Amino acid sequence: MAKYSAFAIARQAIGWHEGWERAWRSPQPKSRYKVVIVGAGGHGLATAYYLAKNHGITDVAVVEKGWLGGGNTGRNTTIIRSNYLQDSSAAIYELARGLYEDLSQKLNFNIMFSPRGVLMLGQTEHEMRAWARTWHANRCNGIESELVTPAQGKKIVPMINLDGPRYPVLGGLWQPRGGTARHDAVAWGYARAASDLGVDIIQQCEVTAIDRNGPGGAVSAIRTTRGEIACDKLCIVVAGHSGVLAEMAGFRLPVECVALQALVSEPVKPMIDCVVMANTVHGYLSQSDKGELVIGGGADGFNNYTQRGSFQHIEETVRALIETFPPVSRLRQLRQWGGIVDMTGDRSPIIGKTPVEGIYINCGWGTGGFKAIPGSGWCTAATIAQGAPDAVAAPFGLERFSEGRMIDESIAAAVAH
Ligand SMILES: Cc1cc2nc3c(=O)[nH]c(=O)nc-3n(C[C@H](O)[C@H](O)[C@H](O)COP(=O)(O)OP(=O)(O)OC[C@H]3O[C@@H](n4cnc5c(N)ncnc54)[C@H](O)[C@@H]3O)c2cc1C
């Protein structure tokens, strides 16, 4: 695939930009692959890319029922940070954050990583104690974060009202190298680079059944809307549909699905240059390069598979935010949408083998998996290639639920669930 560069842009400009080749191939599915990955979201595509790049396994297909990046990856509010509480979480999220730093160069695709800083406000004594604990844990894990005073918070986000009617700002946890990236570009960048290495990305191909005719009931093939595809190994990376795919394979997962919604305002001149999260009141915001305020809130309070927004959610989220960010009250809201996220009880992901020989799983990222995409893909690929989890993935195995080895991130996951 031709390299993207300033020279390529100049060359294409002469030809009225009509000579650009497609960013990834759209091949017909083969009858067999060594590895099939279900789900072309960020995690599935990153897994495919690192399988090819780090382990030389290129006989890989990524099958996607819609269009790549059309699930949660293309619907999220793009916050990237690694200031989690538990050691194993810090390891995987910091691996991911570190990989994000030069991902544009590695993929030769501008993912617009913007380490503009993430401020998580403390608006109750309880929350401040939790942030203090997380800050100490971050220091032990070598993650740069700071506990800030209200005055320092006001300096970082001048539009904050420190003395809100219900919840005054008591301080916050600041991660200066956290930030955002362009969500579609992350999916597109991994897709293009994986396709270039020989991975087949097959869109409009829904998996409808999983066959287990291998020795001892091992996986043998998937059935799809585009025919049967045999495989040696299968990795299920379908976020909000993980339980559905697990059921096809004959095992159960401790996840539940809920809609998570977001909205954007009309575009305005620069008013905030970092990401700020007010978790007590269920709201967070940042400003996109187009000038829109990107706003997210808490997850729906009931299980559902609806992939759309609801009016009551706009009202709830904006009402909560204007207490702390009064200028938001004067903005018209432009668009709203939802994604289906898969939540585990300890708010940590599941990565690793399943009870079915040859089937691997990557799910349970809940409301916060975008930030983890590079790290998750990196260690899921290693797990598939070696047939056993690597050191970073090991704590996140499915067996932790039967062994009672929870990785409790209900505080540091930071969005109210
Ligand atoms: C509104 C919202 C805001 C969020 N904000 C943030 C944030 O700021 N920061 C953050 O870190 N995370 C955030 N998240 C979470 C993040 O988006 C997800 O954790 C992450 O994108 C999950 O990626 P994925 O690749 O696992 O899943 P997805 O991107 O959902 O990809 C899974 C794919 O599987 C496909 N699929 C499903 N069933 C089948 C089938 N039977 N056959 C074939 N394909 C199938 C789907 O079509 C989909 O494309 C947010 C999520 C939402 C919804």
The ligand as an SDF file (V2000), in Angstrom:
LIG
                    3D

 53 58  0  0  0  0  0  0  0  0999 V2000
  -21.3750    6.7220   24.1200 C   0  0  0  0  0  0  0  0  0  0  0  0
  -20.1020    6.0110   24.4630 C   0  0  0  0  0  0  0  0  0  0  0  0
  -19.0500    6.7400   24.9860 C   0  0  0  0  0  0  0  0  0  0  0  0
  -17.8610    6.0910   25.3090 C   0  0  0  0  0  0  0  0  0  0  0  0
  -16.7940    6.8410   25.7170 N   0  0  0  0  0  0  0  0  0  0  0  0
  -15.5990    6.2730   25.9250 C   0  0  0  0  0  0  0  0  0  0  0  0
  -14.4780    7.0800   26.2370 C   0  0  0  0  0  0  0  0  0  0  0  0
  -14.5600    8.3070   26.2860 O   0  0  0  0  0  0  0  0  0  0  0  0
  -13.2880    6.4520   26.4510 N   0  0  0  0  0  0  0  0  0  0  0  0
  -13.1640    5.1010   26.3920 C   0  0  0  0  0  0  0  0  0  0  0  0
  -12.0680    4.5940   26.6420 O   0  0  0  0  0  0  0  0  0  0  0  0
  -14.2070    4.3010   26.0500 N   0  0  0  0  0  0  0  0  0  0  0  0
  -15.4320    4.8520   25.8150 C   0  0  0  0  0  0  0  0  0  0  0  0
  -16.5000    4.0780   25.4640 N   0  0  0  0  0  0  0  0  0  0  0  0
  -16.3550    2.6220   25.4170 C   0  0  0  0  0  0  0  0  0  0  0  0
  -15.7150    2.1750   24.1240 C   0  0  0  0  0  0  0  0  0  0  0  0
  -16.3650    2.7580   23.0400 O   0  0  0  0  0  0  0  0  0  0  0  0
  -15.7760    0.6520   23.9830 C   0  0  0  0  0  0  0  0  0  0  0  0
  -15.2880    0.0290   25.1590 O   0  0  0  0  0  0  0  0  0  0  0  0
  -14.9120    0.1690   22.8260 C   0  0  0  0  0  0  0  0  0  0  0  0
  -15.1390    0.9430   21.6720 O   0  0  0  0  0  0  0  0  0  0  0  0
  -15.1970   -1.2800   22.5360 C   0  0  0  0  0  0  0  0  0  0  0  0
  -14.5520   -1.6070   21.3300 O   0  0  0  0  0  0  0  0  0  0  0  0
  -14.7520   -3.0330   20.6750 P   0  0  0  0  0  0  0  0  0  0  0  0
  -13.8440   -3.1120   19.5200 O   0  0  0  0  0  0  0  0  0  0  0  0
  -14.6270   -4.0700   21.7430 O   0  0  0  0  0  0  0  0  0  0  0  0
  -16.2960   -3.0460   20.2740 O   0  0  0  0  0  0  0  0  0  0  0  0
  -17.0990   -2.3780   19.0650 P   0  0  0  0  0  0  0  0  0  0  0  0
  -16.4240   -1.1600   18.5630 O   0  0  0  0  0  0  0  0  0  0  0  0
  -18.5160   -2.2680   19.5220 O   0  0  0  0  0  0  0  0  0  0  0  0
  -16.9640   -3.4750   17.9440 O   0  0  0  0  0  0  0  0  0  0  0  0
  -17.6350   -4.7160   18.0030 C   0  0  0  0  0  0  0  0  0  0  0  0
  -18.0910   -5.0600   16.6070 C   0  0  0  0  0  0  0  0  0  0  0  0
  -18.6450   -6.3830   16.6110 O   0  0  0  0  0  0  0  0  0  0  0  0
  -19.6280   -6.4100   15.6150 C   0  0  0  0  0  0  0  0  0  0  0  0
  -20.4960   -7.5700   15.8070 N   0  0  0  0  0  0  0  0  0  0  0  0
  -21.4050   -7.7800   16.7920 C   0  0  0  0  0  0  0  0  0  0  0  0
  -22.0320   -8.9560   16.6150 N   0  0  0  0  0  0  0  0  0  0  0  0
  -21.5140   -9.5030   15.4890 C   0  0  0  0  0  0  0  0  0  0  0  0
  -21.7720  -10.7000   14.7750 C   0  0  0  0  0  0  0  0  0  0  0  0
  -22.7130  -11.5930   15.1670 N   0  0  0  0  0  0  0  0  0  0  0  0
  -21.0610  -10.9550   13.6370 N   0  0  0  0  0  0  0  0  0  0  0  0
  -20.1160  -10.0840   13.2090 C   0  0  0  0  0  0  0  0  0  0  0  0
  -19.8440   -8.9260   13.8450 N   0  0  0  0  0  0  0  0  0  0  0  0
  -20.5380   -8.6390   14.9650 C   0  0  0  0  0  0  0  0  0  0  0  0
  -20.3530   -5.0650   15.7740 C   0  0  0  0  0  0  0  0  0  0  0  0
  -21.0600   -4.7050   14.6070 O   0  0  0  0  0  0  0  0  0  0  0  0
  -19.1950   -4.1320   16.0940 C   0  0  0  0  0  0  0  0  0  0  0  0
  -18.7170   -3.4260   14.9700 O   0  0  0  0  0  0  0  0  0  0  0  0
  -17.7270    4.6860   25.1410 C   0  0  0  0  0  0  0  0  0  0  0  0
  -18.7990    3.9490   24.6140 C   0  0  0  0  0  0  0  0  0  0  0  0
  -19.9720    4.6040   24.2570 C   0  0  0  0  0  0  0  0  0  0  0  0
  -21.0950    3.8040   23.6670 C   0  0  0  0  0  0  0  0  0  0  0  0
  1  2  1  0
  2  3  1  0
  2 52  2  0
  3  4  2  0
  4  5  1  0
  4 50  1  0
  5  6  2  0
  6  7  1  0
  6 13  1  0
  7  8  2  0
  7  9  1  0
  9 10  1  0
 10 11  2  0
 10 12  1  0
 12 13  2  0
 13 14  1  0
 14 15  1  0
 14 50  1  0
 15 16  1  0
 16 17  1  0
 16 18  1  0
 18 19  1  0
 18 20  1  0
 20 21  1  0
 20 22  1  0
 22 23  1  0
 23 24  1  0
 24 25  2  0
 24 26  1  0
 24 27  1  0
 27 28  1  0
 28 29  2  0
 28 30  1  0
 28 31  1  0
 31 32  1  0
 32 33  1  0
 33 34  1  0
 33 48  1  0
 34 35  1  0
 35 36  1  0
 35 46  1  0
 36 37  1  0
 36 45  1  0
 37 38  2  0
 38 39  1  0
 39 40  1  0
 39 45  2  0
 40 41  1  0
 40 42  2  0
 42 43  1  0
 43 44  2  0
 44 45  1  0
 46 47  1  0
 46 48  1  0
 48 49  1  0
 50 51  2  0
 51 52  1  0
 52 53  1  0
M  END
$$$$
